[in-house]
Amino acid sequence: MGVQPVLSERGGVALELALTIPTLILVLLAVLEVVVVARIQLELVAAAREGARVAATNPDPEAGLTAATSTLSSELAGKVSVTVTRPAVVGRPATVTVRLWHQLVTPIMRWHSVELTGRATMRVER
């Protein structure tokens, strides 16, 4: 009886590596996309909050719009749509909504875009 030759495992390892690396890259890109979208969402909410704060204290709705857009980074300021609803009655809610259609940057999902919205409401003070 002879000794059986040990089969090389290099082919199996190469196959596993060829399947694992693209999967890991896709997961990494998806996580990166989620981080980018979350950062933009937080920025939109902060802008809406600042706009609502100004709209609640200033009778001119244009001031709330200016405050919301000036809070945004220069990258987003020209791409957003800002809506200010400010009633003249003290105690009623002043609402600022900041909307943005964000084009995903990951090469595989580049043809998709998502609507991101930041909204804040505060009571009119004067």
Helices and strands as residue ranges (DSSP letters): H 10-57, H 61-71, H 74-77, E 81-85, E 93-103, G 107-109, E 113-123
